[in-house]
Amino acid sequence: MLLCYICGKEFGSKSLAIHEPQCAAKFEAEQALLPAGQRKKLPVKPTGLAGTGTLEERNAAAQQVYEEQVMVGC
């Protein structure tokens, strides 16, 4: 299972490719509802998710982005 760098949920490798664009759109729509001072930018996809590295390395990179860019201030 692979982690989504936006929502932190696990998906199969083929499902993740379908999920990520939908998750990004949902994230941006949710942020648009917040006051300007509370909005977060869409997380930047880590370079470690380009198909190289082990499953653990890919998930660690996704987890790091999720914690640093999404969960900030929670």
N, C-alpha and C positions, 0 to 999 in steps of 0.2 A: 504494500500500500504506500502511496505517495501523499505527502502533505501539500495542501494548497497554501501558498505563501500569503494569500489574502485573508482567508477565513480560518485557516489552521485545521481544517477537517481533512480526513483521509479519503482517498479515492484510488481506484485502480488506474493503471497507467493510461489506458485508453479513455476512461471516464474523465480523468483530470484534464486532458486536452480539450474536452467538450466543456467541462465545468469552468475553467479559468476565465474565458471571455464572458460567460454569464455572471460569474462571481464579481468580475470587475465592473460590469454594468450595474449590478445590484449595489455594490459598494458606493459607486459614484452617485446613484440615485438616492441612497440613504444619506449620504453626506450633503447633498443638495438641499435636503429638508432641514438641516441644522443651521443655526445662525453662523454667519461668516467667520466669526472668531473661534468657533468650535469645530470647524471642518478640518478633516485630514486629507492629505493628498493620497492618491492611489499608490500603494506600495510599489516599489521598483522590483521587478523580477530579478532574483539573484542570478549571476552569471553561472553559478554552479548547477543550474537546472537545465543546461543546454544539452543534456543527454550524456554527459561524461560523468565519471565518478560512480561510486557505489550508491546503493539505495540509501544507506545510512548517511552518506555525505550529502546527497540531494535533500533528504529530509532535514538534516541539521541546518542546511542553508535556508530552506524554506521556513523552518521554525525560528531562526534568527531574524529573518525579515519580518515575520509575523509579530514577534515580540517587540522588536525595535521600532517598527513603523506603524503597526496597527494598534497594539496594546498600550502604547505610550499614554500615560495619564489615566489609565483605568485603575 
